[in-house]
């Protein structure tokens, strides 16, 4: 993979990680269009690096929130910040279990499986359509909600299911405030990504041998910068109930992906 391709895919990842259109799905489509012939393990390495970049952009956007949460948590009292951290931990359980027991099966799905991506994009479109019709409330995410949203996040590990779209839609459909739903969705994935990267590095699953480090770095930077923009934009879009536009987009791209897969 050359530098230009890496930058293009980095921008795609940065934008689609936060916009509810499936970053993994668009990455697989992008790789197919650009003619990327990486084996699943190499493809996964590039995907993990780009997800790491967008996790960092999340930290930058929510740095004040994260700092307040950490301060409150370190008081070691059962306050709102401690409750929030606990909810984040609960939301991580489903995805952590799936990653632990089905990691090899998931890796095999990241190899330009465009038909699967197309079908899952249709599922994402349906979720977004119903979420956009939900009324706004002032309800906070509960402990039970956190686990259910976590299940959505685990399902979103499939390429084509939008993680942000699935988690925000699930939260909104559970009756939670849209802005709080977006905030929780973006923050809940950060520890999961760092945990995944730490596990892969310590387990030797991610190898940088024979990799184009310059291209990987270019993709990382592109994803980080694009992520800063997309995260801020998405928060505004959720507030204004504009998810239906993305539902239409996902449906159209899903149909195109399915057609492309059948014809090729």
C-alpha contacts under 8 A as a table, 3 or more apart, distances in Angstrom:
res1	aa1	res2	aa2	distance
1	X	5	X	6.36
1	X	6	X	6.71
1	X	36	X	6.66
1	X	212	X	7.46
1	X	215	X	7.07
2	X	5	X	5.49
2	X	6	X	6.27
2	X	212	X	7.75
2	X	215	X	5.84
3	X	6	X	5.00
3	X	7	X	6.17
3	X	214	X	6.97
3	X	215	X	4.35
3	X	216	X	7.75
3	X	218	X	6.40
3	X	219	X	7.58
4	X	7	X	5.16
4	X	8	X	6.23
4	X	215	X	7.83
5	X	8	X	5.12
5	X	9	X	6.14
5	X	34	X	7.09
6	X	9	X	5.15
6	X	10	X	5.88
6	X	215	X	5.65
6	X	216	X	6.61
6	X	218	X	6.30
6	X	219	X	4.58
7	X	10	X	4.87
7	X	11	X	6.17
7	X	215	X	7.70
7	X	218	X	5.65
7	X	219	X	4.60
7	X	220	X	8.00
7	X	222	X	5.60
7	X	223	X	7.82
8	X	11	X	5.28
8	X	12	X	6.27
8	X	219	X	7.48
8	X	222	X	7.78
9	X	12	X	4.89
9	X	13	X	6.07
9	X	27	X	6.35
9	X	30	X	6.66
9	X	31	X	7.73
9	X	219	X	6.66
9	X	223	X	7.87
10	X	13	X	5.07
10	X	14	X	6.06
10	X	50	X	6.37
10	X	218	X	7.67
10	X	219	X	4.35
10	X	220	X	6.21
10	X	221	X	7.41
10	X	222	X	4.87
10	X	223	X	4.19
10	X	224	X	7.91
10	X	226	X	7.88
11	X	14	X	5.05
11	X	15	X	6.13
11	X	219	X	7.56
11	X	222	X	5.23
11	X	223	X	5.01
11	X	225	X	7.93
11	X	226	X	5.55
11	X	227	X	7.98
12	X	15	X	5.40
12	X	16	X	5.94
12	X	23	X	7.16
12	X	26	X	6.99
12	X	27	X	6.91
12	X	223	X	7.30
13	X	16	X	5.23
13	X	17	X	5.65
13	X	23	X	5.26
13	X	24	X	7.54
13	X	26	X	7.54
13	X	27	X	6.64
13	X	50	X	6.57
13	X	51	X	7.51
13	X	54	X	7.83
13	X	223	X	5.72
13	X	226	X	7.94
13	X	227	X	7.76
14	X	17	X	5.62
14	X	18	X	7.35
14	X	23	X	7.89
14	X	50	X	7.66
14	X	53	X	7.89
14	X	54	X	5.97
14	X	222	X	7.18
14	X	223	X	4.08
14	X	224	X	6.15
14	X	225	X	7.13
14	X	226	X	4.55
14	X	227	X	4.04
14	X	228	X	7.76
14	X	230	X	6.97
15	X	18	X	6.19
15	X	19	X	6.22
15	X	23	X	7.76
15	X	223	X	7.58
15	X	226	X	5.55
15	X	227	X	5.63
15	X	229	X	7.59
15	X	230	X	5.15
15	X	231	X	7.97
16	X	19	X	4.79
16	X	20	X	6.68
16	X	21	X	5.82
16	X	22	X	5.92
16	X	23	X	4.52
16	X	26	X	7.45
16	X	230	X	7.68
17	X	20	X	7.38
17	X	21	X	7.83
17	X	22	X	6.61
17	X	23	X	4.81
17	X	51	X	7.86
17	X	54	X	7.09
17	X	162	X	7.82
17	X	163	X	7.51
17	X	164	X	7.02
17	X	227	X	7.25
18	X	164	X	5.94
18	X	186	X	7.64
18	X	227	X	7.13
18	X	230	X	5.88
18	X	231	X	5.40
18	X	234	X	6.39
19	X	22	X	7.63
19	X	164	X	6.91
19	X	165	X	7.32
19	X	230	X	6.60
19	X	231	X	7.56
19	X	234	X	5.92
20	X	124	X	7.96
20	X	128	X	7.90
20	X	162	X	5.45
20	X	163	X	7.21
20	X	164	X	5.41
20	X	165	X	4.08
20	X	166	X	7.70
20	X	243	X	7.89
20	X	246	X	6.64
21	X	25	X	8.00
21	X	26	X	7.80
21	X	121	X	7.35
21	X	124	X	7.36
21	X	160	X	7.84
21	X	161	X	7.68
21	X	162	X	5.32
21	X	165	X	6.82
21	X	246	X	6.66
21	X	249	X	7.73
21	X	250	X	5.91
22	X	25	X	5.20
22	X	26	X	6.24
22	X	121	X	7.30
22	X	159	X	7.22
22	X	160	X	5.30
22	X	161	X	5.44
22	X	162	X	3.57
22	X	163	X	6.44
22	X	164	X	7.79
22	X	165	X	7.55
23	X	26	X	5.21
23	X	27	X	6.05
23	X	159	X	7.96
23	X	160	X	7.59
23	X	162	X	6.65
23	X	163	X	7.99
24	X	27	X	5.03
24	X	28	X	6.25
24	X	47	X	7.58
24	X	158	X	7.89
24	X	159	X	4.94
24	X	160	X	6.21
24	X	161	X	7.89
24	X	162	X	7.77
25	X	28	X	5.24
25	X	29	X	6.27
25	X	117	X	5.39
25	X	118	X	7.94
25	X	121	X	7.57
25	X	159	X	4.60
25	X	160	X	3.97
25	X	161	X	7.10
25	X	162	X	7.85
26	X	29	X	4.96
26	X	30	X	5.84
26	X	160	X	7.34
27	X	30	X	4.93
27	X	31	X	6.00
27	X	47	X	7.81
28	X	31	X	5.11
28	X	32	X	6.21
28	X	110	X	6.88
28	X	111	X	7.07
28	X	112	X	5.06
28	X	113	X	7.27
28	X	114	X	7.00
28	X	117	X	7.75
28	X	159	X	7.59
29	X	32	X	5.11
29	X	33	X	6.22
29	X	112	X	6.71
29	X	114	X	6.44
29	X	117	X	7.92
29	X	257	X	7.53
30	X	33	X	5.12
30	X	34	X	6.04
31	X	34	X	5.10
31	X	35	X	5.96
31	X	36	X	4.93
31	X	112	X	6.98
32	X	35	X	5.07
32	X	36	X	5.96
32	X	112	X	5.87
33	X	36	X	7.73
38	X	41	X	7.80
38	X	42	X	5.64
38	X	43	X	5.52
38	X	111	X	7.59
39	X	42	X	5.48
39	X	43	X	6.13
39	X	111	X	6.73
40	X	43	X	4.99
40	X	44	X	5.99
40	X	107	X	6.01
40	X	108	X	5.81
40	X	109	X	7.68
40	X	110	X	5.69
40	X	111	X	5.12
41	X	44	X	5.09
41	X	45	X	6.34
41	X	107	X	6.73
42	X	45	X	5.10
42	X	46	X	6.54
43	X	46	X	5.38
43	X	47	X	6.28
43	X	110	X	6.67
43	X	111	X	6.91
44	X	47	X	4.92
44	X	48	X	6.03
44	X	107	X	6.66
44	X	110	X	6.58
45	X	48	X	5.16
45	X	49	X	6.29
45	X	206	X	6.17
45	X	207	X	7.83
46	X	49	X	5.20
46	X	50	X	6.35
46	X	216	X	6.90
47	X	50	X	5.24
47	X	51	X	6.20
48	X	51	X	5.04
48	X	52	X	6.12
48	X	197	X	7.25
49	X	52	X	5.02
49	X	53	X	6.42
49	X	216	X	7.56
49	X	220	X	6.43
50	X	53	X	5.04
50	X	54	X	6.50
50	X	219	X	6.75
50	X	220	X	5.39
50	X	223	X	6.00
50	X	224	X	7.89
51	X	54	X	5.17
51	X	55	X	6.12
51	X	193	X	7.17
52	X	55	X	5.02
52	X	56	X	6.38
52	X	193	X	6.59
52	X	194	X	7.25
52	X	197	X	7.94
52	X	220	X	7.93
53	X	56	X	5.23
53	X	57	X	6.46
53	X	220	X	5.51
53	X	221	X	7.13
53	X	223	X	5.84
53	X	224	X	4.79
53	X	227	X	7.91
54	X	57	X	4.89
54	X	58	X	6.22
54	X	223	X	6.15
54	X	224	X	5.27
54	X	227	X	5.42
54	X	228	X	7.85
55	X	58	X	5.08
55	X	59	X	6.48
55	X	189	X	7.62
55	X	190	X	5.43
55	X	193	X	7.08
56	X	59	X	5.06
56	X	60	X	6.36
56	X	224	X	7.00
57	X	60	X	5.04
57	X	61	X	6.26
57	X	224	X	5.56
57	X	225	X	7.42
57	X	227	X	5.72
57	X	228	X	5.28
57	X	231	X	7.99
58	X	61	X	5.21
58	X	62	X	6.07
58	X	186	X	6.81
58	X	187	X	7.20
58	X	190	X	7.55
58	X	227	X	7.55
58	X	228	X	7.21
58	X	231	X	7.09
59	X	62	X	5.23
59	X	63	X	5.29
59	X	66	X	7.41
59	X	190	X	7.83
60	X	63	X	5.06
60	X	228	X	7.74
61	X	228	X	6.81
61	X	231	X	7.46
61	X	232	X	7.38
62	X	65	X	5.24
62	X	66	X	6.02
63	X	66	X	5.08
63	X	67	X	6.03
64	X	67	X	5.13
64	X	68	X	6.25
65	X	68	X	5.23
65	X	69	X	6.13
66	X	69	X	5.03
66	X	70	X	6.08
67	X	70	X	5.16
67	X	71	X	6.15
68	X	71	X	5.10
68	X	72	X	6.10
68	X	81	X	7.74
69	X	72	X	5.16
69	X	73	X	6.01
69	X	81	X	4.97
69	X	82	X	7.50
69	X	84	X	7.77
69	X	85	X	7.58
70	X	73	X	5.03
70	X	74	X	6.09
70	X	81	X	7.47
71	X	74	X	5.26
71	X	75	X	6.75
72	X	75	X	5.50
72	X	76	X	7.65
72	X	77	X	7.87
72	X	79	X	7.22
72	X	80	X	7.79
72	X	81	X	5.21
72	X	82	X	6.63
73	X	76	X	5.73
73	X	77	X	7.09
73	X	79	X	7.74
73	X	81	X	5.57
73	X	82	X	4.78
73	X	85	X	7.46
74	X	77	X	7.92
76	X	82	X	7.58
77	X	82	X	7.00
78	X	81	X	7.97
78	X	82	X	5.71
78	X	83	X	6.75
79	X	82	X	5.30
79	X	83	X	6.24
80	X	83	X	5.01
80	X	84	X	6.11
81	X	84	X	5.01
81	X	85	X	6.28
82	X	85	X	5.18
82	X	86	X	6.19
83	X	86	X	5.02
83	X	87	X	6.18
84	X	87	X	5.05
84	X	88	X	6.25
85	X	88	X	5.04
85	X	89	X	6.24
86	X	89	X	5.03
86	X	90	X	6.20
87	X	90	X	5.00
87	X	91	X	6.13
87	X	142	X	7.54
87	X	143	X	5.61
87	X	146	X	5.58
87	X	147	X	7.78
88	X	91	X	5.09
88	X	92	X	6.42
88	X	146	X	7.01
88	X	184	X	7.87
88	X	187	X	7.83
88	X	188	X	5.34
89	X	92	X	5.25
89	X	93	X	6.91
90	X	93	X	5.58
90	X	143	X	7.45
90	X	146	X	6.28
90	X	147	X	5.66
90	X	150	X	7.38
91	X	94	X	6.92
91	X	146	X	4.99
91	X	147	X	4.77
91	X	148	X	7.45
91	X	149	X	6.41
91	X	150	X	4.03
91	X	151	X	7.49
91	X	188	X	6.95
92	X	95	X	5.70
92	X	96	X	5.97
92	X	147	X	7.93
92	X	150	X	5.87
92	X	188	X	7.20
92	X	189	X	7.75
92	X	192	X	6.53
93	X	96	X	5.13
93	X	97	X	6.16
93	X	147	X	7.65
93	X	150	X	6.94
94	X	97	X	5.25
94	X	98	X	6.29
94	X	147	X	7.63
94	X	150	X	5.78
94	X	151	X	5.38
94	X	153	X	7.75
94	X	154	X	5.72
95	X	98	X	5.07
95	X	99	X	6.01
95	X	150	X	6.74
95	X	151	X	6.94
95	X	153	X	6.37
95	X	154	X	4.09
95	X	155	X	7.78
95	X	157	X	7.78
96	X	99	X	5.09
96	X	100	X	6.02
96	X	154	X	7.85
96	X	192	X	7.51
97	X	100	X	5.02
97	X	101	X	6.15
98	X	101	X	5.44
98	X	102	X	5.41
98	X	103	X	7.11
98	X	154	X	6.65
99	X	102	X	5.53
99	X	103	X	4.89
99	X	106	X	7.95
100	X	103	X	5.97
102	X	105	X	5.36
102	X	106	X	6.23
103	X	106	X	5.13
103	X	107	X	6.24
104	X	107	X	5.14
104	X	108	X	6.56
105	X	108	X	5.39
105	X	109	X	6.90
106	X	109	X	5.30
106	X	110	X	7.09
106	X	157	X	7.78
106	X	158	X	7.30
107	X	110	X	5.51
107	X	111	X	7.94
108	X	111	X	6.31
109	X	112	X	7.61
109	X	113	X	6.27
109	X	158	X	7.56
109	X	159	X	7.23
110	X	113	X	6.76
110	X	159	X	7.08
113	X	116	X	5.66
113	X	117	X	6.43
114	X	117	X	4.91
114	X	118	X	6.08
114	X	257	X	5.97
114	X	258	X	6.79
114	X	260	X	7.77
114	X	261	X	5.75
115	X	118	X	5.19
115	X	119	X	6.37
115	X	257	X	6.45
115	X	258	X	5.00
115	X	261	X	5.40
115	X	262	X	7.56
116	X	119	X	5.22
116	X	120	X	6.16
116	X	159	X	7.36
116	X	160	X	7.20
116	X	258	X	7.96
117	X	120	X	5.20
117	X	121	X	6.09
117	X	159	X	5.51
117	X	160	X	4.25
117	X	161	X	7.68
117	X	254	X	7.14
117	X	257	X	7.13
117	X	258	X	7.91
118	X	121	X	5.15
118	X	122	X	6.53
118	X	160	X	6.57
118	X	253	X	7.08
118	X	254	X	3.91
118	X	255	X	6.23
118	X	256	X	7.39
118	X	257	X	4.83
118	X	258	X	5.02
119	X	122	X	5.25
119	X	123	X	6.64
119	X	160	X	7.38
119	X	254	X	6.19
119	X	255	X	7.90
119	X	258	X	6.98
120	X	123	X	4.92
120	X	124	X	6.26
120	X	158	X	7.74
120	X	159	X	7.18
120	X	160	X	4.60
120	X	161	X	5.20
120	X	254	X	7.47
121	X	124	X	4.91
121	X	125	X	6.19
121	X	160	X	4.87
121	X	161	X	5.83
121	X	162	X	7.58
121	X	250	X	5.40
121	X	251	X	6.38
121	X	253	X	7.33
121	X	254	X	4.99
122	X	125	X	5.02
122	X	126	X	6.43
122	X	250	X	6.29
122	X	251	X	5.01
122	X	254	X	5.53
122	X	255	X	7.63
123	X	126	X	5.22
123	X	127	X	6.43
123	X	161	X	7.06
124	X	127	X	5.15
124	X	128	X	6.23
124	X	160	X	7.58
124	X	161	X	5.57
124	X	162	X	6.20
124	X	165	X	6.82
124	X	166	X	6.79
124	X	247	X	7.14
124	X	250	X	6.81
125	X	128	X	5.20
125	X	129	X	6.13
125	X	246	X	7.14
125	X	247	X	4.01
125	X	248	X	6.55
125	X	249	X	7.69
125	X	250	X	5.26
125	X	251	X	5.47
126	X	129	X	5.15
126	X	130	X	6.49
126	X	247	X	6.69
127	X	130	X	5.52
127	X	131	X	6.16
127	X	165	X	7.55
127	X	166	X	6.80
127	X	169	X	6.23
127	X	170	X	7.91
127	X	247	X	7.79
128	X	131	X	5.03
128	X	132	X	6.02
128	X	165	X	6.55
128	X	166	X	7.74
128	X	169	X	6.04
128	X	243	X	5.87
128	X	244	X	6.29
128	X	246	X	7.22
128	X	247	X	5.29
129	X	132	X	5.37
129	X	133	X	6.84
129	X	243	X	6.94
129	X	244	X	5.29
129	X	247	X	5.58
130	X	133	X	5.34
130	X	134	X	6.84
130	X	169	X	7.86
130	X	173	X	7.79
131	X	134	X	5.30
131	X	169	X	4.97
131	X	170	X	7.47
131	X	172	X	6.12
131	X	173	X	5.77
131	X	243	X	7.53
132	X	169	X	7.92
132	X	241	X	5.82
132	X	242	X	6.94
132	X	243	X	5.39
132	X	244	X	5.85
134	X	172	X	6.75
134	X	173	X	6.33
134	X	175	X	7.70
135	X	175	X	7.74
136	X	172	X	7.87
136	X	175	X	7.57
136	X	176	X	7.46
136	X	177	X	5.76
136	X	178	X	6.28
137	X	175	X	6.69
137	X	176	X	6.09
137	X	177	X	4.73
137	X	178	X	7.41
138	X	176	X	6.71
138	X	177	X	4.86
139	X	175	X	6.74
139	X	176	X	4.72
139	X	177	X	5.27
140	X	176	X	5.71
140	X	177	X	6.46
140	X	180	X	6.86
141	X	145	X	5.80
141	X	146	X	6.44
141	X	171	X	7.39
141	X	176	X	6.04
141	X	180	X	7.59
141	X	181	X	7.24
141	X	184	X	7.98
142	X	145	X	4.95
142	X	146	X	6.10
143	X	146	X	5.03
143	X	147	X	6.63
144	X	147	X	5.40
144	X	148	X	6.49
145	X	148	X	5.10
145	X	149	X	5.99
145	X	171	X	7.01
145	X	174	X	7.12
146	X	149	X	5.15
146	X	150	X	6.04
147	X	150	X	4.82
147	X	151	X	6.36
148	X	151	X	5.07
148	X	152	X	6.58
148	X	170	X	7.76
149	X	152	X	5.04
149	X	153	X	6.32
149	X	167	X	5.39
149	X	170	X	6.01
149	X	171	X	6.26
150	X	153	X	4.89
150	X	154	X	6.26
150	X	167	X	7.46
151	X	154	X	5.04
151	X	155	X	6.33
152	X	155	X	5.11
152	X	156	X	6.12
152	X	163	X	7.68
152	X	166	X	5.80
152	X	167	X	5.67
152	X	170	X	7.07
153	X	156	X	4.92
153	X	157	X	6.78
153	X	163	X	5.75
153	X	166	X	6.77
153	X	167	X	5.93
154	X	157	X	5.48
155	X	158	X	6.13
155	X	161	X	7.41
156	X	159	X	7.22
156	X	160	X	7.68
156	X	161	X	4.77
156	X	162	X	5.89
156	X	163	X	4.90
156	X	166	X	6.71
157	X	161	X	7.15
157	X	163	X	7.31
158	X	161	X	5.88
159	X	162	X	7.98
161	X	165	X	7.79
161	X	166	X	7.05
162	X	165	X	4.87
162	X	166	X	5.71
163	X	166	X	5.20
163	X	167	X	6.03
164	X	167	X	5.28
164	X	168	X	5.74
164	X	182	X	7.82
164	X	185	X	6.20
164	X	186	X	7.11
165	X	168	X	5.41
165	X	169	X	5.75
166	X	169	X	5.23
166	X	170	X	5.95
167	X	170	X	5.14
167	X	171	X	6.08
167	X	181	X	7.99
167	X	185	X	5.85
168	X	171	X	5.09
168	X	172	X	6.07
168	X	178	X	7.66
168	X	181	X	5.52
168	X	182	X	5.69
168	X	185	X	5.99
169	X	172	X	5.14
169	X	173	X	5.99
170	X	173	X	5.11
170	X	174	X	6.18
171	X	174	X	5.10
171	X	175	X	6.74
171	X	176	X	5.71
171	X	178	X	7.91
171	X	181	X	5.67
172	X	175	X	5.14
172	X	176	X	4.97
172	X	177	X	6.61
172	X	178	X	5.95
172	X	181	X	6.49
173	X	176	X	7.27
176	X	180	X	7.23
176	X	181	X	6.30
177	X	180	X	5.31
177	X	181	X	5.93
178	X	181	X	4.90
178	X	182	X	6.27
178	X	238	X	6.24
178	X	239	X	6.16
179	X	182	X	5.22
179	X	183	X	6.29
179	X	235	X	6.71
179	X	238	X	6.65
179	X	239	X	5.87
180	X	183	X	5.02
180	X	184	X	6.05
181	X	184	X	5.22
181	X	185	X	6.05
182	X	185	X	5.01
182	X	186	X	6.21
182	X	235	X	6.37
182	X	238	X	7.18
183	X	186	X	5.39
183	X	187	X	6.22
183	X	235	X	7.78
184	X	187	X	5.27
184	X	188	X	5.85
185	X	188	X	5.48
185	X	189	X	6.98
186	X	189	X	6.08
186	X	190	X	7.36
187	X	190	X	5.62
188	X	191	X	6.83
188	X	192	X	7.34
189	X	192	X	5.14
189	X	193	X	6.17
190	X	193	X	5.34
190	X	194	X	6.42
191	X	194	X	5.16
191	X	195	X	5.91
192	X	195	X	5.05
192	X	196	X	6.08
193	X	196	X	5.08
193	X	197	X	6.20
194	X	197	X	5.15
194	X	198	X	6.09
195	X	198	X	5.13
195	X	199	X	6.12
196	X	199	X	5.13
196	X	200	X	6.17
197	X	200	X	5.14
197	X	201	X	6.10
198	X	201	X	5.23
198	X	202	X	6.04
199	X	202	X	5.29
199	X	203	X	5.82
200	X	203	X	5.06
200	X	204	X	5.90
200	X	205	X	4.84
200	X	206	X	5.64
201	X	204	X	5.14
201	X	205	X	6.21
201	X	206	X	5.69
202	X	205	X	7.82
204	X	207	X	6.70
208	X	211	X	5.35
208	X	213	X	7.76
212	X	215	X	5.36
212	X	216	X	6.29
213	X	216	X	4.98
213	X	217	X	6.02
214	X	217	X	5.11
214	X	218	X	6.15
215	X	218	X	5.08
215	X	219	X	6.22
216	X	219	X	5.16
216	X	220	X	6.17
217	X	220	X	4.96
217	X	221	X	6.26
218	X	221	X	5.31
218	X	222	X	6.16
219	X	222	X	5.14
219	X	223	X	6.07
220	X	223	X	5.23
220	X	224	X	6.17
221	X	224	X	5.09
221	X	225	X	6.24
222	X	225	X	5.41
222	X	226	X	6.09
223	X	226	X	5.21
223	X	227	X	5.80
224	X	227	X	5.04
224	X	228	X	6.42
225	X	228	X	5.32
225	X	229	X	6.83
226	X	229	X	5.34
226	X	230	X	6.18
227	X	230	X	5.03
227	X	231	X	5.85
228	X	231	X	5.56
228	X	232	X	6.59
229	X	232	X	5.58
229	X	233	X	6.27
230	X	233	X	5.00
230	X	234	X	5.92
231	X	234	X	5.24
231	X	235	X	6.49
232	X	235	X	5.53
232	X	236	X	6.77
233	X	236	X	5.30
233	X	237	X	6.32
234	X	237	X	4.93
234	X	238	X	6.15
235	X	238	X	5.37
235	X	239	X	6.44
236	X	239	X	5.26
236	X	240	X	6.45
237	X	240	X	5.14
237	X	241	X	6.20
237	X	242	X	5.44
237	X	243	X	7.22
238	X	241	X	5.09
238	X	242	X	6.23
238	X	243	X	6.76
239	X	242	X	7.95
241	X	244	X	7.75
242	X	245	X	6.11
242	X	246	X	7.67
243	X	246	X	5.29
243	X	247	X	6.36
244	X	247	X	4.82
244	X	248	X	6.37
245	X	248	X	5.29
245	X	249	X	6.30
246	X	249	X	4.79
246	X	250	X	5.98
247	X	250	X	5.25
247	X	251	X	6.18
248	X	251	X	5.13
248	X	252	X	6.19
249	X	252	X	5.21
249	X	253	X	6.14
250	X	253	X	5.17
250	X	254	X	5.76
251	X	254	X	5.01
251	X	255	X	6.21
252	X	255	X	5.26
252	X	256	X	6.27
253	X	256	X	4.99
253	X	257	X	5.99
254	X	257	X	5.08
254	X	258	X	6.18
255	X	258	X	5.14
255	X	259	X	6.11
256	X	259	X	5.07
256	X	260	X	5.98
257	X	260	X	5.03
257	X	261	X	6.10
258	X	261	X	5.13
258	X	262	X	6.25
259	X	262	X	5.20
259	X	263	X	6.15
260	X	263	X	5.25
260	X	264	X	6.04
261	X	264	X	5.23
